Amino acid sequence: MIIVQQKPLEEIFGMVENLQSLLILGCDGCAGIIEVGGEKQAEILKMLLEMRRKIKGLSQSKIKATSILRQCDKQIVASSLHPLIDDYDAVLSLACGVGIQTLGGLYPNKLVIPANDTKFLGMHDTKEGKFYEMCRACGDCILFDTGGICPITRCAKSLLNGPCGGQVNGKCEVGGWKKDCAWVLIYNRLKDRNRLDSFAKFRAPLDFRISEHPREIGGETVVEKKIETVNVDEISIRRKPEAYSELMKQIMDGKFVFTGELEPVKTTNLHEVIEGAKILKGHVVAVNVTDNPTAFGYMNALVPSYLIQEKGDLEAVYQMTTRDRNRLALLSDVLAAGALGIKNILVLTGDHTVVGDTPQSKPVFDLDSATFTYMMRKVIDEGVDLNGNKIENPPRFNIGIAAAPNADPLEPEILKIERKVKLGVDFIQTQCIYTVEQAKRFLDAIGYLKTPVLIGVAPFKSQAMMDWMIKFVPGIKVPGDVEQRLRRAKQKSKEAFLEENVEIFSELIGEIRKTTSAAGIHMMAVGFEWIVPKIIERSGIN
């Protein structure tokens, strides 16, 4: 059903105030069914307009209220309004945007005024008095595979291969973790129907030509829909992992590795980033360079990744999110990264734009992290792009993905990781954890995937940072004894607080090394990189 909502009365009054004759035209189709634009609403609007003119002391204009079966049907409109419409200067339509444009096309010399805003295709819940968007009319319905729940519409990122890392307790990061995560709903629905094989299925990138605007149906078909079938199990069997980077070489040699993280911010000065790389050199094998983290507009990660390798003499892990680029831009940056000698790419979907510092911006999400991984494998292994176009001298990268060990529920996260591992992932880096038990739980859950995992660890730069993460970052679980140790240390001095960090996190990574199957640690100490060497040295891990 097309959902419409009446414009504010003052706005409607302003559009019709100077008219001497007006036909208020309801639509008994969608607008009438949801009691926003039927004959009754047309009569009420007529009464309100007449009352307003009387109150304001204006001369009464000629106003008529009526409705027709459907305003989106040219034949119905023409037969229902002829010759009635000739007697009025304008039509105030209570239909959706389609109906209004149909009237305008039939009567180009007649002023057609919209009384409603067209919201979306959806469902009206009369008990709750709410409208819920259910369909984007994308032209490529996958509801059979998703348990009758549309991820294109109901997922804030329109992911084909969710969930993303922004769900906690089954709720979405967009809107403050109040709305249900569409992919958790899909997981639960498919689980109840014993169809989790459909959940784990890889869905190839959409062909957006099907839904490009303006759309037409019928007549000569411009784009023939072709369903691409991808057998991820076959890809997994066929692929032989190779080490293109030093990071991957050390992982494949069985060495327990460390990676760091650097963050280019809203600046053109990379001095601090380069200096951070120099501090980390000799302690980590590679360093991640973030890509507009938490949807904040920072310097593109490509240039810092290159300069870290050139000036910092440290291998980079170039993070790339699909939030800000379509597949064309992603491929361009991937080729550029190859030309600049970068050997690691961390494939990410990215936080939604509404959680960042430019919430008004339009998110892209042409691909998700799974379809981006699929694209990368075609580039690396086959030397072609997604459409099979040949790439001259194709780049060679080792591909990593991120994982959320604190996800709740965890099962959809594991199936999502499995989907990407089968496509061809070389290593996994996790979000931060604060207990060995969290690391063990996650590593045990994904052990069957036999993919190297680097556990994320994030020491606290300050008590304020710790308080913020505990309060505002869902899924972060800091043990009570750790929190108290740090608070007591802070009461002594800032230096004591940082020293306690070194002690706590060296103990943590030491235990992870001794008691789990982790391939290494991803150290996230952005802005105070100097603490990373101290923690690693204190841990006693060579």
N, C-alpha and C positions, 0 to 999 in steps of 0.2 A: 504494500500500500504506500502511496506517496503521502508523506506527512507534511502538512502545512500548519502554519501558526499565524493568527491574525496580527497585523501590524498594530502598533500603538494607535489609539483613536486620534490623538492629536496629529499624528503623521497623516492619517487618512483624511481628517478634516482639512488639513493644510493643502492636500492635493486636489480636493474637490470644491473648495470654498467658493471659487469664482465661477463655477459652472451654472448655467441656467437650466439645463436639463441633464438628467443622469439616469442611466439604466444600471441598477445594481443586479448583477447576474451571479446567482449561485451555481454550484456544480453538485449534482447529486451522486457523483462518483466518489472518489477517495475523500475529498474535502467534506462532502455531505455525510459520509459514513462516520467520520470521526467528529461530526457535529461542529465543524469550524466554518464550512462554506456551503451549507445547504439552503433550502428555501427559508427555513426558520431564521437562520442567521442573517440572510439577506433582508428579511422583514425587520429584524431588530436593528440592523444598521440603518435602514431607511428611517425608522422612528427616531433614532439618535441624531441623525443628520437634520431632520426636520425640527426636532426640539432645540438643537444647537442654534439653528438659524433664527428660530423664534426668540430664544433667550438673548441673542446678540442683536435683535431688532433688524435682521436682514429680511429682504423680501423672499417669500417662499419660491423655491425653484421646483421645476417639474421632476419628480423622482418616482421611479417605479422599481419595485423589487420582484424578481422572479427567479426561477432556476431551470436548468435544463439537465438532461440525463448525464452528458459528459461534454465538457468543453474541449477535450483533447481530440474529439472526433469531428472532422471537418463537415461531414454530411449531416451529423446531428446538429451541429452549430448552425449551419446554413438553413436547414429546414425549420429549426426551432425559432430562429431570430428573424427570419424574413416574413413580413417587411417591418417588424417591430423596431429593429435597430435604427431605422432611418429617422425615427422621431426623436432621437436623443443625440446630444453633442458628444457624449462620452459614455464609456462602459466601465463601471467599477467591478472588476472580476474577483470573485471569491474562490477561484480555482488555484491550481498549482502553476508554476512557471511554464509548464507545457501548455496548459489551457490558455494562459494569457498570451503566449506567443502564437498559438493557433488563431485566436481572435485577431491579433494584430496582423497576421498574414492574410486572413480573409477580408479584413476591413482596414486596409492600410491608411485610409484617410480618416479613420475614427480614432479618437484618443482612448486607449485602453489602459486603465489604472489598476495596479495590483493592490488588493486589500490584504493579501497574505504573503508571508515569506515561506518559500519552499525549503524545508529543512533536510529531508532525506527520505530514502525508502526504508520503511520500518514497520513497527508494530505499536499499536496503541493499547496500553494496559489501563483499562477503565478503573480497576480497583485502586491502582497507585496514582492514577491521573498523570501518567508519564508516557512519553513517546521514546521508543528505543530503536536506534538505527540498526537494521539487520542486513542490508544488502547494498553494495555499491554499483550493482549492475555492470560488473567488470567484464562480462562476456566470456568468462572462463571458470565456470562453477566447479568447485572441488568439494562440495558439501558431502559427497559420498565418503570421501577419505577422511573427513574431519568430523564425523558424527553429527552432521546437520548443523554445525556451528561455523559461521563464516569468519575465518581469521583475517581476511582482507578488510572486513568492516569492523569486527569487534576487537581486533588487536590494534593498539595505538600505532604500531609500526607496520601493520599489514604484513606481518611475517608469514612466509610460506612454510618455514621450517623452525618454528618456535619450540619452547619459549626462549625469550632472551634472558639476560642476567638481571633484568630489572623487576623480576617478580619475587615477592616474599610473602609467605603464607598464602599463596594463591592470589595475591593482589598485585595490581600493576603500579609501577612507579609513576605513571602519568596520572595526575589527580591526587597524589599523596597516598597511594596504596589503599584506596577505598573501593575502586572498581575491580571486578574479577578479572584475572588474567585469562584471556580467551584460550590460550594454549593449555592452561591447567584445566579449564572446563572441558576442552576437547579430550585431554588425557583421561579425565574421569569418565566422560561419556563413553569413550572407546574401551576403557578398561571394563566398565559395566557390561559392555556388549562382547567382551572377549575378542576385541579387534585391535589390540595394541600393535599388531603388525602394520596397520595403517598409520598409526602415530609415528612409528619409526621410519616409515617410508620417506625417501627423499623426493621433494617436489622441485622440478627444474624451474629455472627462471621464467617468469611470465613474459608473454609477447604483448607488450603494451600497445602495439598497433591495433589490437582488437578493440581497445577502449579509448583510443585517441579521439580528441574532440575537434570539430563537431562530428558526431557519429551518424551513420545511416545504416539501415537494414533493408535488404531487398534490392532488386535491380542487379547491377553488376557488382560482384564481390571484389573488393580491393585486396583484402587480406584473407587468405584461407587459413583457418585455425588448424594447426598441426600439433598434436599432443606428443611431446618428447618423453620417451621412456628411458630412464637411466637405471641400470642395474648396479647399485652400489656394491653389492657383494662381488660382482665380477671385477669391478675396479679394484677392490681391496685385494683380491686374489692375484690380479695381474701385476699390481704395482710392487716394485722392490725399492725399499727406502734407500736413499743415498744421502751422503753428508756433503753438502756444498759449503757449509759454514764451519767455523771453528767450534761454535757452540754445539752443533750437531755431531761433529767429530768426537768431541770429548764425551758427549752423552753416549754415543755408540761404543766408545771405548770403555764404558762402565765407570767413568769418573763421576763423583758427586759434584755437581756444578752449582755455581752461584751466578745469578743475573741481577742487575740493578735496574733502576728506573730514573729517568730524567724528564723534566717537563719544561719545554719551551713555553713561555707565557706570552702575555700581550705586549710584545716588544720586538724591536729589530736588533737588539743587542744580545748576542749569544755568549758573552763572556762567561757568565755564571754556569751556563750549561757545559761549555767546554772545560771549565775548571772542575766542575763536578765529575766529568768523565775522567779527568786526570787523577782525581782522588780515588775513583773506583778502580782504575787500571791496576792490574796485578792482584786484585781481590775478586773480581767478577770476570767471567769469560765474555760476557756481552751485556749491553745495557739497552733496555727498552726506551723508546722515545715516544711519548704519548701524543695522541691525535685528538685535539680538542676535547680533553677529558671532561666528563660531566657536562658535555655540550657547551663549554665555554670557548669563545672564539680566540684561539691562540695562534701562534705561528704554525704553519703547516709543518708536519714532522719530517718531511723529506729532506729539506735543507739541513736541519740539525743532525739528522742521522748521518748524512754525508760528512759534515764537518767534524762530528765526533770521531769518525773513523780516520779522517785526514789529519786533524789537529790534536785529537785526544788519543789517537792510536789505540782505539778500543772498538771492538766490533759492535754494531748496532742491531737492534731488533726494531724494525720500522713498523709501528702500529698503524693500521689502516681501518677506519670505520666506514661502513656503508651508509651511515646516516646522511653524510654530506655530499656524496658523489653517486652519479649513476654509473652503469657498467662501462660507459665510454670513458668517463673521467677516471674511474678506477684503473682501467687498462692503461691509460696514458701515464698515470703515476707509477704503475708497476713497471712499465717499460723504462721510465726515467730512473727508477730505483735500480734496475738492472744495469743501466748505463753508468750509474754512479758507483757501482761495485758493492751495493748492499746485498747481503746474502740471507737475511732472516726477515720474514714478514709475519706479524701477528695479526690474524684476521679477526675483526670485531664487528659486531652490529652497531654498537654505540648507544649511549643514553639518548633518550628522546630530547628534541630541542627545547621542549617546554620546561625542562628542569635546569636549563643553563642560563647564561646571561643575555641571550638573545631569543627569548621565548616566542617572539613574533615570527621567526623565520620558518620557512617551509621545509620540513624534513624530506629526505629523498627516499631512502630505503628501497631503491630499485632492486637491489639484491639484498639478501640477508647473509649472515656469516657462513651458512652452509652453501648457498649458491655461489658466494664469492670464493669459497674453498674449491668448489667444483670448477669455477673459471680458472683459478690458479693452477690446478692440476692440468687443465688443457693447455695452458700457456707453457708450463714447465715440461710436462711429459710428452705433449704432442706438438708443441710449437705452433699452436693456433689459438685464436680467440674463441669466444663462445659461439660464434657463427661459423667457425671452421676456416676463417681467413688466416692465411699463412703469416707467421711472424718471422722476419729475417733475424737470424742470430738470437733466438729466444733466450730470455734470462733464466738463471737457475737460482732458486731460493729454497730454503727450508721453511716450512709453513707451521706456525703455531696457532693455537686457539686458546681462548680464555675459558675458565670454568668457575662455577659458583658452588663451592663445597658446602656453603651454608644455606643453599636453596631449600625451601620447604613448601611443597613436597620435593624430595630429592629425585624421585623416580623419573619425572619428565626431563629433568636436567641430564640424567644419565643417558636416557634414550636419545636426547638431542646430541650429546657428545658422541655416542655410538654412531649416529648418522654421519657426523663429520669425520670421525676416525675412518670409517669405511670409504669415504671419498678420498682420503689421503692426507692425514695430518701427521707431522713429524714429532711434535711435542705439545704439551699442555702446560699453561701457567694458570694458577688459580688465584682467585681473590683471596684477601688476607684471612688467616685463621689465627686463633690465640691459644689453642690447646692441642696437644698431641692427639687427643681423642677425636677431635674434628678431622684432623688429617687422616687418621687411621680409618675412620668411618668412610670417608670419601674414597681413599685409595682402595679399600676393600671392595667398595661398590663398583669401581671401574677397573679393577684388576684384570678382568677377563678381556679387556680391550688391548692389553699389552702395549700401551703407549706411554712413553716417558712423561712423568708429571713433576713439575717444579711447584712446590707448595709456596703460596704467597705469604710473606711475613711483613708486617708494617709496624715498626716501632713508633712510639709516640714522641713527637717533637716537643709537646707541652701538655700540661694537664688539661688545658682548654681543648686541645685536639682530641684527647682521650674522651673528655666529657661529650664533645660534639659527636664523635663516632658512636658512642654508647647510646646517645639519645636519638640521633637522627639517621643513622645508617642501619636499616633493617638487616637482620641476619648476623650482625656483629655481636659476638658473645665473648666478653672479656671476663675471665674467672674472677670471682670476688677477691681471692687472695692476691692476685696480680694487681688488681685495682687498688687494694689497700696498701700494698707495698709501695706503689708509685705515689699514692697520696701522702704517705708518711715521709717519703723521701722529699717530696716537694715542700713539705713543711720546713725541712732543713734548709734547702737551697735549690736553685735551678740546676746547679752542677750535680747535686746529689740525685735529682730526678733523672737526669740524663745517664748518670752512672748506673742507676738502678735499671734503666732501660737496657743497658749493655749486659748486665747480669741476667735479667729475665729472658731476653731474646737469645742470648748465647746458649742458655740452658734449653730453651725451646727447640732451637734448630739442632742442637746436639742430640736431643731425644728423638727428633724426627729422623735424623741420620741413623741412629742406632736401632730404632724400633719399627721403622716403616720401610716401604718399598719405594719411597720418593727418589726421583733421579736427581733432585737438587732443590735449591731454595731460590725463590724470586724475592729479592729484598726491595721493598718499596719505602724509601726514606727520602722522599722528594723535599729538597730544600735544606736537608742536613745530611748530605751524603757522607760526611766525615765519620758518622757513627757506624756505617756499614763495615769498614775495615776493623774497627774495634770489636764489633759483635762477632765477626767471623774469626778473628784471632783468639778471642776469649773462648769461643766454642771448641777450639782445638782441632777443627776440621782442616786438613791440608788441601 
